[in-house]
């Protein structure tokens, strides 16, 4: 009887693992910085459904709550900063418009507000967070951070606050989205870049790439309550939907560190184990990461079963099973993938 129960348990475990691998459906949006394109990829089959032209240097993407619209920040390149957003209609697999930001230069971090009609976008050259109305293509609000290189942004679940990571100033700016005013600037660490807010809305984690640390900010008190080590060159962070773990991509070491969000301890590391392409010297970070495949963007869909990690210097997205904590797949992308977005819509290539 015990042997039968053991066999049954093994079969059940295998079934659950198989279901986990098959569970992720929907559409992945991958930005290819050097190709100036966005790839729309079916999560289940890994097939590229469409490759859509964007502006120059697409870095980050936001997907609307209904999954129908993606908005891309066109950051620009070494020749000059961008000043536009590309709008993509996901169901039709086509570009549907462009939004000119005028004097606001270097758009980067971008998130949709819960109304599905507006996005909040950082503009590095202006040290500003702008709120853009997608329908009329107008800037509704502009909140100045007064910090250098305002780069990534995260928004609380109730849309009450935004948090902007400022690379040059090593800080995070807190913004009240109801009054559209700056609440203050919080010193974190050198090279503050990646940022995410915990699902319960109590903490903001920011990766300080130059100091190899992660700062934990108390949302109510707006101060740093903990500092964690993460080597080397921590560049993005993302919470699992249950709030139990936080993933940190380390661009120089080529690893994803996994932290227990409650104990604030690193519990494991996942090495990307990839070869770099042969033209890294022409890419954003050049040769500074050596043979690292440069994991940057991290995406975890609402199901919480898998994480997607963009390996910019390998032209691949790595798929991680978050139950088994192992790499289970690779997805071929365009040149220098970075920003990632997710839509729950299941699409077909022949649309």
Secondary structure, 3 states (H helix, E strand, C coil): CHHHHHHHHHHHHHHHHHHHHHHCCCEEEEEECCCCEEEEEECCCCCEEEEEECCCCEEEEEECCCCCEEEEEEEEECCEEEEEEEEEECCCCEEEEEEECCCCCCEEEEEECCCCCEEEEEEHHHCEEEEEECCCCEEEEEEECCCCCEEEEEECCCCCEEEEEECCCCEEEEEECCCCEEEEEEECCCCEEEEEECCCCCEEEEEECCCCEEEEEECCCCEEEEEEECCCCEEEEEECCCCCEEEEEECCCCEEEEEECCCCEEEEEEECCCCCCCCHHHCCCCCCCCCCCCEEEEECCCCCCEEEEEECCCCEEEEEECCCCEEEEEEECCCCEEEEEEECCCCCCCC
